[in-house]
């Protein structure tokens, strides 16, 4: 199994002759770091696309990718409405309406869990507003046109391995403990959206106890409304509190064989 980090919360997972995508967002502005050389039109193969929630940095490129690849898109009702209003054929969109929904695909199984978006704290909001300054009207459509909707975390069973993906880190402790029903091989945890995100993400690792953790979403994907997160405090805390968990940090478009 091959995992590629597409930047932000995006991943491509290849198993044998199957490729599926999670939150593939490739569009950047010229100030984004690191740069993403891939465009949505470069994605030629995907059988399924799984979406965590409806914000622009998770959903924006889905219509173009889905039309190119003919992939089915699995998402919440609000995200589905955004996609269909953007011109995606409604027959390509499958709406997830129940917690622990699951489906067998050719070569893997997917399971969706109701989750929560991280709550932006005052310190982060104020610092972001100061960076945006008088350009607020320019960026308002990114919020207005891409409502969050129900957040989903996704679990995949691929080649005898279990992967769990979060697109946002707003999970309460009860939610996380309900996901410890079986050993977790690989955790994909986001580090964006809160001033204390490194401690928040480390707590995911502490509770879920994965064999391997891959941090993501730490990139400065769309300045000035995003930021580059220094994940060293996360790495240090995980090493101290969860010494049995391997931390795999990835560069944009890097692949990792599991």
DAKA-V766242 format. One record per pair of residues at least 24 apart in sequence whose ideal C-beta (glycine too) atoms are under 10 Angstrom apart, sorted by the first residue. I is the first residue (numbers start at 1). J is the second residue. D is the distance in Angstrom with one decimal. If there is no record, write none. Layout:
BEGIN
i=I j=J d=D
i=I j=J d=D
END
This chain:
BEGIN
i=1 j=107 d=9.7
i=1 j=108 d=8.9
i=1 j=156 d=9.6
i=1 j=158 d=5.3
i=1 j=159 d=4.9
i=1 j=160 d=9.5
i=1 j=161 d=6.5
i=1 j=163 d=8.6
i=1 j=186 d=9.3
i=1 j=256 d=9.2
i=1 j=257 d=7.0
i=1 j=258 d=4.9
i=2 j=255 d=5.3
i=2 j=256 d=7.3
i=2 j=257 d=5.6
i=2 j=258 d=7.8
i=3 j=158 d=9.5
i=3 j=163 d=8.0
i=3 j=186 d=7.9
i=3 j=188 d=8.4
i=3 j=214 d=7.5
i=3 j=248 d=9.1
i=3 j=250 d=8.3
i=3 j=254 d=9.2
i=3 j=255 d=6.7
i=3 j=256 d=4.8
i=3 j=257 d=7.8
i=3 j=258 d=6.2
i=4 j=38 d=9.8
i=4 j=250 d=8.5
i=4 j=252 d=9.5
i=4 j=253 d=6.5
i=4 j=254 d=7.0
i=4 j=255 d=4.7
i=4 j=256 d=7.7
i=5 j=188 d=8.8
i=5 j=214 d=7.2
i=5 j=215 d=9.7
i=5 j=216 d=6.1
i=5 j=217 d=9.9
i=5 j=219 d=9.4
i=5 j=248 d=9.7
i=5 j=249 d=9.5
i=5 j=250 d=4.2
i=5 j=251 d=7.5
i=5 j=252 d=6.4
i=5 j=253 d=7.1
i=5 j=254 d=5.9
i=5 j=255 d=8.2
i=5 j=256 d=7.8
i=6 j=36 d=7.5
i=6 j=38 d=7.0
i=6 j=43 d=8.8
i=6 j=61 d=9.6
i=6 j=216 d=9.2
i=6 j=252 d=7.3
i=6 j=253 d=6.8
i=6 j=254 d=10.0
i=7 j=32 d=8.5
i=7 j=34 d=7.3
i=7 j=35 d=9.1
i=7 j=36 d=5.0
i=7 j=38 d=8.5
i=7 j=57 d=9.7
i=7 j=216 d=8.3
i=7 j=217 d=8.8
i=7 j=218 d=9.8
i=7 j=219 d=5.5
i=7 j=221 d=6.3
i=7 j=250 d=9.6
i=7 j=251 d=9.4
i=7 j=252 d=4.5
i=7 j=253 d=7.5
i=8 j=32 d=9.5
i=8 j=36 d=8.5
i=8 j=57 d=5.3
i=8 j=58 d=7.6
i=8 j=167 d=9.3
i=8 j=190 d=8.8
i=8 j=192 d=8.1
i=8 j=216 d=7.4
i=8 j=217 d=5.6
i=8 j=218 d=9.2
i=8 j=219 d=6.2
i=8 j=220 d=9.9
i=8 j=221 d=4.6
i=8 j=222 d=8.5
i=8 j=226 d=8.4
i=8 j=252 d=9.1
i=9 j=51 d=9.8
i=9 j=52 d=6.7
i=9 j=53 d=9.4
i=9 j=55 d=9.4
i=9 j=57 d=7.2
i=9 j=58 d=5.9
i=9 j=165 d=8.1
i=9 j=166 d=8.4
i=9 j=167 d=4.8
i=9 j=168 d=8.0
i=9 j=188 d=8.2
i=9 j=190 d=5.7
i=9 j=192 d=8.1
i=9 j=216 d=5.7
i=9 j=217 d=4.7
i=9 j=219 d=9.8
i=9 j=221 d=9.3
i=10 j=36 d=9.1
i=10 j=38 d=9.6
i=10 j=43 d=10.0
i=10 j=57 d=9.0
i=10 j=58 d=8.1
i=10 j=61 d=8.6
i=10 j=167 d=9.5
i=10 j=216 d=8.1
i=10 j=217 d=9.1
i=10 j=221 d=9.6
i=10 j=252 d=9.5
i=11 j=50 d=9.4
i=11 j=154 d=10.0
i=11 j=163 d=9.1
i=11 j=165 d=7.1
i=11 j=188 d=6.6
i=11 j=214 d=8.5
i=11 j=216 d=7.4
i=11 j=250 d=9.5
i=11 j=256 d=9.9
i=12 j=38 d=9.9
i=12 j=43 d=7.9
i=12 j=45 d=9.1
i=12 j=46 d=7.5
i=12 j=253 d=9.4
i=12 j=255 d=8.5
i=13 j=46 d=9.8
i=13 j=48 d=9.9
i=13 j=50 d=9.5
i=13 j=108 d=8.1
i=13 j=156 d=7.0
i=13 j=158 d=6.7
i=13 j=163 d=7.5
i=13 j=165 d=9.4
i=13 j=188 d=9.9
i=13 j=258 d=9.1
i=14 j=45 d=8.9
i=14 j=46 d=9.9
i=14 j=158 d=9.5
i=14 j=255 d=8.4
i=14 j=257 d=9.7
i=15 j=105 d=9.8
i=15 j=106 d=9.4
i=15 j=107 d=5.2
i=15 j=108 d=5.9
i=15 j=156 d=9.2
i=15 j=158 d=5.0
i=15 j=159 d=5.8
i=15 j=161 d=9.5
i=15 j=258 d=9.7
i=16 j=106 d=8.9
i=16 j=107 d=5.6
i=16 j=108 d=9.5
i=16 j=158 d=9.6
i=16 j=159 d=8.2
i=17 j=45 d=9.4
i=17 j=47 d=9.4
i=17 j=106 d=8.8
i=17 j=107 d=7.9
i=18 j=45 d=9.2
i=18 j=46 d=9.2
i=18 j=47 d=5.5
i=18 j=48 d=8.6
i=18 j=105 d=7.4
i=18 j=106 d=6.0
i=18 j=107 d=4.7
i=18 j=108 d=7.0
i=18 j=158 d=8.9
i=19 j=43 d=9.1
i=19 j=44 d=9.5
i=19 j=45 d=5.1
i=19 j=46 d=5.3
i=19 j=47 d=6.4
i=19 j=48 d=8.9
i=19 j=69 d=8.6
i=19 j=71 d=9.0
i=20 j=45 d=9.9
i=20 j=46 d=6.1
i=20 j=47 d=5.7
i=20 j=48 d=4.4
i=20 j=49 d=7.0
i=20 j=50 d=6.8
i=20 j=71 d=7.7
i=20 j=72 d=9.7
i=20 j=74 d=9.6
i=20 j=105 d=7.6
i=20 j=107 d=9.3
i=20 j=108 d=7.4
i=20 j=110 d=8.0
i=20 j=154 d=10.0
i=20 j=156 d=8.0
i=20 j=158 d=9.0
i=21 j=45 d=9.6
i=21 j=46 d=4.8
i=21 j=47 d=9.0
i=21 j=48 d=7.4
i=21 j=49 d=4.7
i=21 j=50 d=7.1
i=21 j=51 d=9.3
i=21 j=61 d=9.9
i=21 j=62 d=8.9
i=21 j=65 d=7.1
i=21 j=66 d=9.4
i=21 j=69 d=8.4
i=21 j=71 d=7.2
i=21 j=73 d=9.3
i=22 j=48 d=9.5
i=22 j=49 d=7.7
i=22 j=50 d=5.0
i=22 j=51 d=7.9
i=22 j=52 d=7.5
i=22 j=58 d=9.2
i=22 j=110 d=9.8
i=22 j=154 d=6.5
i=22 j=156 d=8.5
i=22 j=163 d=9.2
i=22 j=165 d=5.4
i=22 j=167 d=7.8
i=22 j=188 d=7.7
i=22 j=216 d=9.7
i=23 j=49 d=8.5
i=23 j=50 d=7.6
i=23 j=51 d=6.1
i=23 j=52 d=5.5
i=23 j=53 d=8.5
i=23 j=55 d=9.5
i=23 j=57 d=8.2
i=23 j=58 d=4.4
i=23 j=59 d=8.1
i=23 j=61 d=9.7
i=23 j=62 d=8.8
i=23 j=75 d=9.9
i=23 j=154 d=9.1
i=23 j=165 d=8.0
i=23 j=167 d=5.3
i=23 j=168 d=9.9
i=23 j=188 d=9.8
i=23 j=190 d=9.4
i=23 j=216 d=9.2
i=23 j=217 d=9.0
i=24 j=49 d=6.7
i=24 j=50 d=9.6
i=24 j=51 d=9.2
i=24 j=58 d=8.7
i=24 j=59 d=9.7
i=24 j=60 d=9.7
i=24 j=61 d=6.1
i=24 j=62 d=7.2
i=24 j=65 d=5.9
i=24 j=66 d=9.8
i=24 j=71 d=9.8
i=25 j=55 d=9.2
i=25 j=56 d=7.8
i=25 j=57 d=5.1
i=25 j=58 d=5.8
i=25 j=59 d=7.5
i=25 j=60 d=5.9
i=25 j=61 d=5.5
i=25 j=62 d=8.4
i=25 j=65 d=9.6
i=25 j=217 d=9.9
i=25 j=221 d=7.5
i=25 j=222 d=9.3
i=26 j=60 d=8.7
i=26 j=61 d=5.4
i=26 j=64 d=9.3
i=26 j=65 d=8.3
i=26 j=221 d=9.7
i=26 j=253 d=9.9
i=27 j=56 d=8.5
i=27 j=57 d=8.7
i=27 j=60 d=5.5
i=27 j=61 d=5.7
i=27 j=64 d=9.4
i=27 j=221 d=8.9
i=27 j=222 d=8.1
i=28 j=57 d=9.9
i=28 j=219 d=9.3
i=28 j=220 d=9.4
i=28 j=221 d=6.2
i=28 j=222 d=6.5
i=28 j=223 d=9.3
i=28 j=226 d=9.8
i=29 j=221 d=8.8
i=29 j=222 d=5.8
i=29 j=223 d=6.9
i=29 j=224 d=9.4
i=29 j=225 d=9.6
i=29 j=226 d=9.7
i=30 j=223 d=9.2
i=31 j=220 d=7.8
i=31 j=222 d=8.3
i=31 j=223 d=4.3
i=31 j=224 d=7.8
i=31 j=226 d=9.6
i=32 j=219 d=7.6
i=32 j=220 d=6.1
i=32 j=221 d=5.5
i=32 j=222 d=6.1
i=32 j=223 d=6.4
i=32 j=226 d=7.9
i=32 j=228 d=9.8
i=33 j=219 d=7.0
i=33 j=220 d=4.8
i=33 j=221 d=8.6
i=33 j=223 d=7.8
i=33 j=226 d=9.6
i=33 j=228 d=6.3
i=33 j=252 d=9.7
i=34 j=219 d=6.2
i=34 j=220 d=8.2
i=34 j=221 d=9.2
i=34 j=228 d=9.0
i=34 j=251 d=7.4
i=34 j=252 d=5.0
i=34 j=253 d=9.2
i=35 j=219 d=9.9
i=35 j=252 d=7.9
i=36 j=219 d=8.7
i=36 j=221 d=7.9
i=36 j=252 d=6.1
i=36 j=253 d=7.5
i=37 j=252 d=8.5
i=37 j=253 d=7.2
i=38 j=252 d=8.9
i=38 j=253 d=6.5
i=39 j=64 d=8.7
i=39 j=65 d=9.9
i=40 j=64 d=4.2
i=40 j=65 d=5.2
i=40 j=66 d=9.7
i=40 j=67 d=9.6
i=40 j=68 d=7.5
i=41 j=65 d=8.5
i=41 j=67 d=10.0
i=41 j=68 d=6.6
i=42 j=68 d=9.1
i=43 j=68 d=6.4
i=43 j=69 d=6.4
i=43 j=71 d=9.2
i=44 j=68 d=6.6
i=44 j=69 d=6.7
i=45 j=69 d=6.1
i=45 j=70 d=9.9
i=45 j=71 d=8.8
i=46 j=70 d=8.6
i=46 j=71 d=4.3
i=46 j=72 d=9.4
i=46 j=73 d=9.7
i=47 j=71 d=5.9
i=47 j=72 d=7.7
i=47 j=105 d=7.1
i=47 j=106 d=7.4
i=47 j=107 d=9.0
i=47 j=108 d=9.7
i=48 j=72 d=5.5
i=48 j=73 d=7.8
i=48 j=74 d=6.5
i=48 j=94 d=9.0
i=48 j=103 d=9.2
i=48 j=105 d=6.4
i=48 j=106 d=9.7
i=48 j=108 d=9.1
i=48 j=110 d=7.4
i=49 j=73 d=4.6
i=49 j=74 d=7.1
i=49 j=75 d=8.3
i=49 j=83 d=9.9
i=49 j=92 d=9.0
i=49 j=93 d=9.7
i=50 j=74 d=5.1
i=50 j=75 d=7.7
i=50 j=94 d=10.0
i=50 j=96 d=9.3
i=50 j=110 d=6.4
i=50 j=112 d=7.8
i=50 j=152 d=7.9
i=50 j=154 d=5.0
i=50 j=156 d=8.2
i=50 j=165 d=7.7
i=50 j=167 d=9.4
i=51 j=75 d=3.7
i=51 j=76 d=7.5
i=51 j=79 d=5.4
i=51 j=80 d=8.9
i=51 j=82 d=9.9
i=51 j=83 d=8.5
i=51 j=93 d=9.6
i=51 j=96 d=9.0
i=51 j=112 d=9.8
i=51 j=149 d=9.4
i=51 j=151 d=9.9
i=51 j=152 d=7.2
i=51 j=154 d=8.8
i=51 j=167 d=7.8
i=52 j=76 d=8.9
i=52 j=79 d=8.8
i=52 j=112 d=9.4
i=52 j=115 d=7.6
i=52 j=117 d=9.0
i=52 j=148 d=9.7
i=52 j=150 d=9.8
i=52 j=151 d=6.1
i=52 j=152 d=5.5
i=52 j=153 d=6.8
i=52 j=154 d=7.0
i=52 j=165 d=7.2
i=52 j=166 d=7.1
i=52 j=167 d=2.5
i=52 j=168 d=6.5
i=52 j=190 d=8.7
i=53 j=78 d=8.2
i=53 j=79 d=6.5
i=53 j=115 d=8.4
i=53 j=116 d=9.6
i=53 j=117 d=6.2
i=53 j=146 d=9.3
i=53 j=147 d=9.0
i=53 j=148 d=5.0
i=53 j=149 d=5.9
i=53 j=150 d=7.3
i=53 j=151 d=4.5
i=53 j=152 d=6.9
i=53 j=153 d=9.9
i=53 j=167 d=5.8
i=53 j=168 d=6.3
i=53 j=170 d=9.8
i=54 j=78 d=5.2
i=54 j=79 d=3.8
i=54 j=80 d=8.7
i=54 j=81 d=8.4
i=54 j=82 d=5.4
i=54 j=83 d=8.7
i=54 j=117 d=9.9
i=54 j=145 d=9.6
i=54 j=146 d=5.6
i=54 j=147 d=5.4
i=54 j=148 d=5.4
i=54 j=149 d=4.4
i=54 j=150 d=8.7
i=54 j=151 d=9.0
i=55 j=79 d=9.0
i=55 j=82 d=9.8
i=55 j=117 d=8.0
i=55 j=142 d=8.3
i=55 j=143 d=8.1
i=55 j=146 d=5.3
i=55 j=147 d=8.1
i=55 j=148 d=5.6
i=55 j=149 d=9.0
i=55 j=151 d=9.6
i=55 j=167 d=8.5
i=55 j=168 d=8.1
i=55 j=193 d=9.8
i=56 j=82 d=9.2
i=56 j=139 d=9.8
i=56 j=141 d=8.8
i=56 j=142 d=4.7
i=56 j=143 d=7.9
i=56 j=145 d=7.3
i=56 j=146 d=4.0
i=56 j=222 d=8.2
i=56 j=225 d=9.5
i=57 j=142 d=8.4
i=57 j=146 d=8.4
i=57 j=167 d=9.3
i=57 j=192 d=8.6
i=57 j=217 d=8.3
i=57 j=221 d=6.1
i=57 j=222 d=6.6
i=57 j=225 d=9.0
i=57 j=226 d=7.6
i=58 j=146 d=8.3
i=58 j=148 d=9.2
i=58 j=151 d=9.8
i=58 j=167 d=5.8
i=58 j=168 d=8.6
i=58 j=217 d=9.5
i=59 j=83 d=6.9
i=59 j=86 d=8.6
i=59 j=145 d=9.7
i=59 j=146 d=5.8
i=59 j=147 d=9.8
i=59 j=148 d=9.8
i=59 j=149 d=9.5
i=60 j=86 d=8.9
i=60 j=142 d=8.4
i=60 j=145 d=9.4
i=60 j=146 d=7.1
i=60 j=222 d=9.7
i=62 j=86 d=8.1
i=62 j=88 d=7.1
i=62 j=92 d=9.6
i=62 j=93 d=9.3
i=63 j=87 d=5.8
i=63 j=88 d=4.4
i=63 j=89 d=9.3
i=63 j=92 d=9.2
i=63 j=93 d=10.0
i=64 j=88 d=9.1
i=66 j=92 d=5.5
i=66 j=93 d=8.3
i=67 j=92 d=8.2
i=72 j=105 d=9.5
i=74 j=101 d=8.6
i=74 j=103 d=8.2
i=74 j=110 d=7.2
i=74 j=112 d=7.1
i=74 j=152 d=8.3
i=74 j=154 d=8.3
i=75 j=112 d=9.2
i=75 j=149 d=8.0
i=75 j=150 d=8.9
i=75 j=152 d=7.3
i=76 j=112 d=9.0
i=76 j=114 d=9.1
i=76 j=148 d=8.8
i=76 j=149 d=4.4
i=76 j=150 d=3.9
i=76 j=151 d=7.6
i=76 j=152 d=6.2
i=77 j=149 d=6.6
i=77 j=150 d=7.1
i=78 j=146 d=9.5
i=78 j=147 d=5.5
i=78 j=148 d=7.1
i=78 j=149 d=2.6
i=78 j=150 d=6.7
i=79 j=146 d=8.6
i=79 j=147 d=8.4
i=79 j=148 d=8.5
i=79 j=149 d=5.2
i=79 j=150 d=8.2
i=79 j=151 d=9.7
i=79 j=152 d=8.9
i=80 j=149 d=8.5
i=81 j=147 d=8.6
i=81 j=149 d=8.2
i=82 j=145 d=7.3
i=82 j=146 d=6.1
i=82 j=147 d=7.1
i=82 j=149 d=8.1
i=85 j=145 d=8.8
i=86 j=145 d=8.9
i=86 j=146 d=9.7
i=95 j=150 d=9.8
i=96 j=150 d=7.8
i=96 j=152 d=6.0
i=96 j=154 d=9.6
i=97 j=150 d=8.7
i=99 j=150 d=9.6
i=99 j=152 d=9.1
i=99 j=178 d=9.6
i=100 j=155 d=9.2
i=100 j=178 d=9.5
i=101 j=152 d=8.7
i=102 j=155 d=8.3
i=102 j=157 d=9.3
i=104 j=157 d=9.1
i=105 j=156 d=9.3
i=105 j=157 d=9.9
i=105 j=158 d=9.7
i=107 j=157 d=10.0
i=107 j=158 d=7.3
i=107 j=159 d=8.1
i=108 j=156 d=5.8
i=108 j=157 d=6.1
i=108 j=158 d=4.3
i=108 j=159 d=7.8
i=108 j=161 d=9.6
i=108 j=163 d=9.3
i=109 j=155 d=8.5
i=109 j=156 d=7.1
i=109 j=157 d=4.3
i=109 j=158 d=8.1
i=109 j=162 d=9.6
i=110 j=154 d=6.3
i=110 j=155 d=7.2
i=110 j=156 d=5.5
i=110 j=157 d=8.0
i=110 j=158 d=9.4
i=110 j=163 d=9.9
i=110 j=165 d=10.0
i=111 j=152 d=9.9
i=111 j=153 d=9.3
i=111 j=154 d=7.2
i=111 j=155 d=4.3
i=111 j=156 d=7.7
i=111 j=157 d=7.8
i=111 j=162 d=9.6
i=111 j=164 d=9.1
i=112 j=150 d=9.7
i=112 j=152 d=4.8
i=112 j=153 d=7.5
i=112 j=154 d=5.9
i=112 j=155 d=7.8
i=113 j=151 d=9.4
i=113 j=152 d=6.6
i=113 j=153 d=4.8
i=113 j=154 d=7.6
i=113 j=155 d=6.8
i=113 j=164 d=8.6
i=113 j=166 d=9.4
i=113 j=171 d=9.3
i=113 j=175 d=7.7
i=113 j=178 d=8.1
i=113 j=179 d=6.8
i=114 j=150 d=6.4
i=114 j=151 d=7.3
i=114 j=152 d=6.7
i=114 j=153 d=8.1
i=114 j=171 d=10.0
i=114 j=175 d=8.0
i=115 j=150 d=8.4
i=115 j=151 d=4.4
i=115 j=152 d=6.1
i=115 j=153 d=4.3
i=115 j=154 d=9.3
i=115 j=166 d=6.7
i=115 j=167 d=8.1
i=115 j=168 d=7.2
i=115 j=169 d=9.2
i=115 j=170 d=6.9
i=115 j=171 d=5.6
i=115 j=172 d=9.4
i=115 j=175 d=6.5
i=115 j=176 d=9.6
i=115 j=179 d=9.6
i=116 j=148 d=9.8
i=116 j=150 d=9.4
i=116 j=151 d=5.6
i=116 j=153 d=9.4
i=116 j=166 d=9.9
i=116 j=168 d=7.4
i=116 j=169 d=8.9
i=116 j=170 d=3.6
i=116 j=171 d=5.9
i=116 j=172 d=6.8
i=116 j=175 d=7.2
i=117 j=148 d=5.4
i=117 j=149 d=9.4
i=117 j=150 d=9.6
i=117 j=151 d=5.1
i=117 j=167 d=8.5
i=117 j=168 d=4.4
i=117 j=169 d=8.5
i=117 j=170 d=4.6
i=117 j=171 d=9.7
i=117 j=193 d=7.7
i=118 j=151 d=9.4
i=118 j=166 d=9.6
i=118 j=167 d=9.9
i=118 j=168 d=5.1
i=118 j=169 d=4.7
i=118 j=170 d=4.2
i=118 j=171 d=8.8
i=118 j=190 d=7.9
i=118 j=191 d=9.9
i=118 j=192 d=7.8
i=118 j=193 d=4.0
i=118 j=194 d=5.2
i=118 j=197 d=7.3
i=118 j=200 d=7.1
i=118 j=201 d=9.7
i=118 j=217 d=10.0
i=119 j=168 d=9.8
i=119 j=169 d=9.9
i=119 j=170 d=6.2
i=119 j=193 d=8.1
i=119 j=194 d=7.2
i=120 j=170 d=9.9
i=120 j=193 d=5.9
i=120 j=194 d=6.8
i=120 j=195 d=9.2
i=121 j=193 d=8.7
i=121 j=194 d=5.3
i=121 j=195 d=5.3
i=121 j=196 d=7.3
i=121 j=197 d=9.4
i=122 j=195 d=8.6
i=123 j=194 d=8.9
i=123 j=195 d=4.5
i=123 j=196 d=8.9
i=124 j=192 d=9.6
i=124 j=193 d=7.2
i=124 j=194 d=6.1
i=124 j=195 d=4.9
i=124 j=196 d=9.2
i=124 j=197 d=8.7
i=124 j=227 d=8.2
i=125 j=195 d=9.5
i=126 j=195 d=9.9
i=127 j=195 d=8.2
i=127 j=224 d=9.8
i=127 j=227 d=8.0
i=128 j=224 d=7.1
i=128 j=225 d=6.2
i=128 j=226 d=8.5
i=128 j=227 d=7.6
i=129 j=224 d=9.5
i=129 j=225 d=9.7
i=130 j=224 d=9.0
i=131 j=223 d=7.6
i=131 j=224 d=3.8
i=131 j=225 d=7.8
i=131 j=226 d=9.7
i=131 j=227 d=8.3
i=132 j=223 d=9.7
i=132 j=224 d=5.3
i=132 j=225 d=6.5
i=133 j=224 d=8.2
i=135 j=224 d=7.6
i=135 j=225 d=9.5
i=136 j=225 d=10.0
i=138 j=225 d=9.9
i=139 j=222 d=8.8
i=139 j=224 d=8.2
i=139 j=225 d=5.6
i=142 j=222 d=7.9
i=142 j=225 d=7.1
i=143 j=225 d=8.9
i=153 j=179 d=7.8
i=153 j=188 d=9.5
i=154 j=188 d=9.0
i=155 j=179 d=7.8
i=155 j=182 d=9.5
i=155 j=184 d=8.6
i=156 j=186 d=9.0
i=156 j=188 d=9.8
i=157 j=182 d=9.9
i=157 j=185 d=9.6
i=158 j=185 d=9.3
i=158 j=186 d=9.3
i=158 j=258 d=8.2
i=159 j=185 d=10.0
i=159 j=258 d=7.9
i=160 j=185 d=8.7
i=161 j=185 d=4.4
i=161 j=186 d=6.5
i=161 j=211 d=8.9
i=161 j=212 d=9.5
i=161 j=258 d=5.9
i=162 j=186 d=7.3
i=162 j=187 d=9.7
i=162 j=210 d=9.0
i=162 j=211 d=9.4
i=163 j=187 d=7.9
i=163 j=188 d=6.8
i=163 j=210 d=9.1
i=163 j=212 d=9.4
i=163 j=214 d=9.4
i=163 j=258 d=7.9
i=164 j=188 d=7.0
i=164 j=189 d=8.9
i=164 j=204 d=9.4
i=164 j=208 d=7.1
i=164 j=210 d=7.5
i=165 j=189 d=8.6
i=165 j=190 d=9.0
i=165 j=214 d=9.4
i=165 j=216 d=8.9
i=166 j=190 d=5.8
i=166 j=201 d=8.9
i=166 j=204 d=7.1
i=166 j=208 d=9.7
i=166 j=216 d=9.1
i=166 j=217 d=9.2
i=167 j=192 d=9.9
i=167 j=216 d=9.1
i=167 j=217 d=7.8
i=168 j=192 d=8.1
i=168 j=193 d=6.5
i=168 j=194 d=9.9
i=168 j=217 d=8.2
i=169 j=193 d=6.8
i=169 j=194 d=7.3
i=169 j=197 d=6.5
i=169 j=200 d=5.2
i=169 j=201 d=5.7
i=169 j=203 d=8.9
i=169 j=204 d=6.7
i=169 j=217 d=8.5
i=170 j=194 d=8.8
i=170 j=200 d=8.7
i=171 j=200 d=9.0
i=171 j=203 d=9.1
i=171 j=204 d=7.1
i=171 j=207 d=9.0
i=171 j=208 d=9.7
i=173 j=203 d=7.9
i=173 j=207 d=6.8
i=175 j=207 d=9.6
i=176 j=203 d=7.9
i=176 j=204 d=6.4
i=176 j=206 d=9.2
i=176 j=207 d=4.4
i=176 j=208 d=6.1
i=177 j=207 d=6.2
i=177 j=208 d=8.9
i=179 j=204 d=9.6
i=179 j=207 d=8.3
i=179 j=208 d=6.3
i=180 j=207 d=6.8
i=180 j=208 d=6.3
i=180 j=209 d=7.3
i=183 j=208 d=9.8
i=183 j=209 d=7.9
i=183 j=210 d=8.4
i=183 j=211 d=7.5
i=184 j=208 d=5.3
i=184 j=209 d=6.8
i=184 j=210 d=4.3
i=184 j=211 d=7.1
i=184 j=212 d=9.0
i=184 j=213 d=9.2
i=184 j=245 d=9.7
i=185 j=210 d=6.7
i=185 j=211 d=5.0
i=185 j=212 d=6.7
i=185 j=258 d=7.4
i=186 j=210 d=6.1
i=186 j=211 d=6.9
i=186 j=212 d=4.9
i=186 j=213 d=7.6
i=186 j=214 d=6.9
i=186 j=246 d=9.5
i=186 j=248 d=8.6
i=186 j=256 d=9.2
i=186 j=258 d=6.2
i=187 j=211 d=8.6
i=187 j=212 d=7.3
i=187 j=213 d=4.6
i=187 j=214 d=7.3
i=187 j=215 d=9.4
i=187 j=245 d=8.3
i=188 j=212 d=9.6
i=188 j=213 d=7.9
i=188 j=214 d=5.2
i=188 j=215 d=8.3
i=188 j=216 d=5.9
i=188 j=217 d=9.3
i=188 j=248 d=10.0
i=189 j=213 d=6.0
i=189 j=214 d=7.4
i=189 j=215 d=5.9
i=189 j=216 d=7.2
i=189 j=217 d=8.6
i=189 j=234 d=8.6
i=189 j=238 d=9.7
i=190 j=215 d=7.7
i=190 j=216 d=5.7
i=190 j=217 d=3.7
i=190 j=218 d=8.0
i=190 j=229 d=9.6
i=191 j=215 d=5.2
i=191 j=216 d=7.3
i=191 j=217 d=5.8
i=191 j=218 d=4.4
i=191 j=219 d=9.5
i=191 j=229 d=4.9
i=191 j=230 d=9.3
i=191 j=231 d=5.5
i=191 j=233 d=9.8
i=191 j=234 d=6.2
i=192 j=216 d=8.7
i=192 j=217 d=4.2
i=192 j=218 d=6.4
i=192 j=219 d=8.4
i=192 j=220 d=9.6
i=192 j=221 d=8.5
i=192 j=226 d=7.1
i=192 j=227 d=7.8
i=192 j=228 d=9.8
i=192 j=229 d=6.1
i=193 j=217 d=8.0
i=193 j=226 d=9.6
i=193 j=227 d=9.8
i=193 j=229 d=9.3
i=194 j=229 d=9.7
i=195 j=227 d=10.0
i=195 j=229 d=10.0
i=196 j=233 d=9.4
i=197 j=229 d=6.3
i=197 j=231 d=8.7
i=197 j=233 d=9.3
i=197 j=234 d=7.8
i=198 j=229 d=7.5
i=198 j=230 d=7.8
i=198 j=231 d=6.4
i=198 j=232 d=8.1
i=198 j=233 d=4.1
i=198 j=234 d=3.9
i=198 j=235 d=8.4
i=198 j=236 d=8.7
i=198 j=237 d=6.8
i=198 j=238 d=9.3
i=199 j=233 d=7.4
i=199 j=234 d=7.8
i=199 j=237 d=6.7
i=200 j=234 d=9.0
i=201 j=229 d=9.4
i=201 j=231 d=8.2
i=201 j=233 d=9.7
i=201 j=234 d=5.4
i=201 j=237 d=8.9
i=201 j=238 d=8.5
i=202 j=233 d=8.0
i=202 j=234 d=5.4
i=202 j=235 d=8.9
i=202 j=236 d=8.9
i=202 j=237 d=4.1
i=202 j=238 d=5.4
i=202 j=239 d=9.8
i=202 j=240 d=9.1
i=202 j=241 d=6.7
i=202 j=242 d=7.9
i=203 j=237 d=8.9
i=203 j=241 d=9.0
i=204 j=234 d=9.9
i=204 j=238 d=9.6
i=205 j=234 d=8.5
i=205 j=237 d=8.4
i=205 j=238 d=5.1
i=205 j=241 d=7.7
i=205 j=242 d=5.2
i=205 j=245 d=5.8
i=205 j=247 d=8.5
i=206 j=237 d=8.5
i=206 j=238 d=8.0
i=206 j=241 d=5.4
i=206 j=242 d=5.9
i=206 j=245 d=9.1
i=207 j=242 d=9.8
i=208 j=242 d=9.4
i=208 j=245 d=9.2
i=209 j=242 d=6.8
i=209 j=244 d=7.7
i=209 j=245 d=7.0
i=210 j=242 d=8.5
i=210 j=244 d=9.6
i=210 j=245 d=5.9
i=210 j=246 d=8.7
i=211 j=244 d=7.9
i=211 j=245 d=6.8
i=211 j=246 d=6.7
i=211 j=258 d=9.6
i=212 j=245 d=7.0
i=212 j=246 d=4.7
i=212 j=247 d=7.8
i=212 j=248 d=5.7
i=212 j=256 d=8.9
i=212 j=258 d=7.4
i=213 j=238 d=6.7
i=213 j=242 d=8.2
i=213 j=245 d=5.6
i=213 j=246 d=7.4
i=213 j=247 d=5.6
i=213 j=248 d=7.1
i=213 j=249 d=9.6
i=214 j=246 d=9.6
i=214 j=247 d=8.1
i=214 j=248 d=5.0
i=214 j=249 d=7.5
i=214 j=250 d=6.1
i=214 j=256 d=7.3
i=214 j=258 d=9.7
i=215 j=247 d=7.4
i=215 j=248 d=8.5
i=215 j=249 d=6.4
i=215 j=250 d=8.4
i=216 j=249 d=9.5
i=216 j=250 d=7.5
i=218 j=249 d=9.0
i=219 j=251 d=10.0
i=219 j=252 d=6.8
i=221 j=252 d=9.7
END
